[in-house]
């Protein structure tokens, strides 16, 4: 019997307000050294990783204050990020 994985980002994608943090990651939120930006929607991947012909693995991305300004002011970008996290729309 195969184990079915549940996308932990589905609930986060449907949240209207921060903090944006998957339930499975709640325990690390309190760790100061992680410096998580949970006011922004997470971007763990782009596109449908199940049907992709190629998957590129990268190191952790950087962060700049510009990301806050762009994401928080752009509803279309916010919706695109939510759609990306919600595998039912891919």
Secondary structure, DSSP 8 states (H G I E B T S, - for coil): -------THHHHHH-SSS----GGGGGGTT-GGG---TTS---S--S-TTT-S-----------HHHHHHHHH-HHHHHHHHHHH-GGG-
